[in-house]
C-alpha cells in the first residue's frame, strides 16, 4: 500500500523553480502556494543535493538496523541537526530519526531491529494432543484425573469470588447512608 502524497512532484518542482529561476524568496513562494516555508526549504535542499530524484515521493522504506545505528552515531559524532541528517542520509522525514533515537535510548540496538507490523500471516492454533492407541498407565490416569480436579476447584473458587463480589456490590447499594 502506497502512502498518500500531499504535494505532487510537479507542484514541488514548480515551487522550487520559482525560488531558483525567478530569484524569489522561499517565504513569498510558500505563502503564495499555501505551504510551509520549512517544507519548501526541505524540498529545495533535497533538490540541490539529489536533483529531481530528491523530489519524488517514496514508498515507506524499511531501513536495516545497521543503517539506523549508523545514522544515530553519525548525528552524535558530527553533531548534525535532524534536518542535516535527513539530507545527508536521504531520509524524507526527521520524525523517523527521532523515533529511532527514542527506541535506541530505551532498548539499545535491539530496539532498532525490524519488527513486522500487523497481524501474523499464519495464525497458530493449539491443537489437541493426538490420542494414542495404547492404553494409559495407572499413573497417567491418576495425573489426568488430578489435573481435572484441580481445574474444577479453580473454577469453583473463581465462581465463589464472583458471587461474593456481586453480593458485596448489592449490599453496598442497599445500605442506607448513616452518620
C-alpha positions, 0 to 999 in steps of 0.5 A: 500500500502506497502512502498518500502524497500531499504535494505532487512532484510537479507542484514541488518542482514548480515551487522550487523553480520559482525560488531558483529561476525567478530569484524569489524568496522561499517565504513569498513562494510558500505563502503564495502556494499555501505551504510551509516555508520549512517544507519548501526549504526541505524540498529545495535542499533535497533538490540541490543535493539529489536533483529531481530524484530528491523530489519524488515521493517514496514508498515507506522504506524499511531501513536495516538496523545497521543503517539506523545505528549508523545514522544515530552515531553519525548525528552524535559524532558530527553533531548534525541537526535532524534536518542535516541528517535527513539530507545527508542520509536521504531520509524524507522525514526527521520524525523517523530519526527521532523515533529511532533515537527514542527506541535506541535510548530505551532498548539499545540496538535491539530496539532498532531491529525490524519488527513486522507490523500487523497481524501474523500471516499464519495464525497458530492454533493449539491443537489437541494432543493426538490420542494414542492407541495404547492404553494409559498407565495407572499413573497417567490416569491418576495425573489426568484425573488430578489435573481435572480436579484441580481445574474444577476447584479453580473454577469453583473458587473463581465462581465463589469470588464472583458471587461474593463480589456481586453480593458485596456490590448489592449490599453496598447499594442497599445500605442506607447512608448513616452518620 
